[in-house]
Structure formats: C-alpha cells, structure tokens
Amino acid sequence: MLLFFKKSALLFLVFTLLSILISLLKNIGLNRFHFDTSLLWAANLFFFCLSLITLALQIKSMKNKNPNVFIRSVMGGILIKMFGSLLAVFVYVIYNDYKFDTGSMFLGLCFYLFYLMAEVTTLMKLNKK
C-alpha cells in the first residue's frame, strides 16, 4: 500500500497545488467573480479520488503479461471518469434546483485535465521500468 502512495505522489502534488490555488483565489476575491468555491473544492476532491481509483486499476493491470489488459483498464478508467463526471454534474444541477454557476462548473471540469496529465505522466514513468 505504501508503494502505491509512492507511485501516486504526483497526484497528491496536483491535489495540494489545486487546493492551494482554490484557497488563494478565495482569499483574493474569487467570490467577486461569482465562482462557487464549495463546488471547486468538491470537484478537486472528486477528481482526486477518481484518479486514485483508476491509477490503482491501471498499475494492477500493468503487471499482467497480456498488453490488452492494460489497454482495457485505460479505456475503463476513461469511462469511469467520464460517467462519474456526468453523474456529478447531474447531481449538482438537481441539488441546486437547476441553477448552477457555469464558470465554476467549467473550472471544476478543467481539474479533470490536471489530474489526467498527472496520471498519464505517472503511468509513462512506470511503463519505462
């Protein structure tokens, strides 16, 4: 388990940096631009958890001798994140009585790209070994 946390250190770094960014933006007046900081915190935590789950699946599949298993796990990870994001957006919209902040939603979905870059970078480093 400790080895997995060592391998996913880049994800923890991205999570920390995005958390610091949200805190700094909140302090300098993110609410003035009508961004929902609670949505940004939730999106950051949500994509962090999803990235840890998919990274664990992909690291496990790298140990298999069949390369198709790894490809299936990457595609499965993409589907998990895509449908998870879609479900989270629907829950957020229904929870807020069909009123939502488009800017916060877009910025929250941009967090997906940061976690995707961190996950791909981690997998590329592990694949070289």
N, C-alpha and C positions, 0 to 999 in steps of 0.2 A: 504494500500500500504506500509506503514511504517512497518507493521508486516511482510510482505513478505521479505523486505530487512533485517529485524532482523533474520528471519529464514534462509536466504541465506548468512549469514555473512561468513560462511566457504568458499563459492565460491569466495567472494570478497577477502578473505585472500589468497586463492590459486592464484587468478589473480594478486594480488600485489606481492606475492613471485616470481611468474614466470616472472613478468615484471622486478623485481629487478635482478633476475638471468640473464635474457637476457642482461640487461644493464651492469652488471658486466662482463659477458662473452665478450661483445663487447669491453669493456674497456681493458680487458687483452689479447685481440688478437683473438677473435672469427673469424675475417675475415682471419686470417693467416691460419686457417684450412678450409677456403672456405665455411663457413656457411653463408647463406643469412639471415641477421638479419631482414630485412623487412618481409620476409616470416615468421620468428618466431614471430614477433610482430602481424602479421595478423592472424596467427594460434591461438595465445593466445587470441586475441580479439574475433575471430570467435567461438572458443570453449566456451569461457565465455558466449557469447550471447546465443549460443545453450543450454548451461547448465541452464541458467536462464529461458529460454522458457520451457524446459522440466521439470524443477523443479516446475515452476508455474502450469503446467498441472497436475503434479503428486500430488502436495499439494491440488489442487482443487478436484482431484478425491478421495483423502483420506476422504473427508467429506461425500462422498456418502455411503449409507448403504450397497450397493451391492459390495462385495470384487472383483468381476470380473471387475468392472470399473477401479479399481486401477491397476490390472494386465494388462488390455488393455492399460492404459496410460503409464505404464513402457515399455511395448513392443513397443508402438508407439514412445516413447522417444528414444528408441534404434534405431528404423528405421529412425527417423528424423536425428539423429546424423550420422548414417551410410551413408544415401543417401546425407546428407549435406556435409560430408567429401569427398565422392566420387565426388560430383559436384564441390567442391572447388579444388580438385586435378586436375580434367579435365580443369577447368578454368585456373588454374595456368600453367598447361602444354601448353595449347593453347596460353595463353598470352605470354609465353616465347619462342614461336616458337619451341616447342617440345624439348627444352633444359632446364633441371632443375637439381637442386642440390639434390642428393639423401639423403645426410646426413641431410640437413635442413628439407627435407620432412619427413624423419623418426623421427627426433626430434620434429617436429611440430605435427606429429600424436601421439607421446608419450604424448603430452599435454592432449590429449583425456583421457588417463588413469588417470592423476592427477585430472581432472575435474570429471571423473566418480567416483573416490574414494570419493571426496568431496560431490558429490551429493548423493551417497549411504549412507554415514555417516550421512548426514543431514536427509535423509528420515528415517533411522533407529532410530535416536533420536526422530523425530516427531511421528513415529509409536508407540513408547513406551508410549506416552502421551495419 
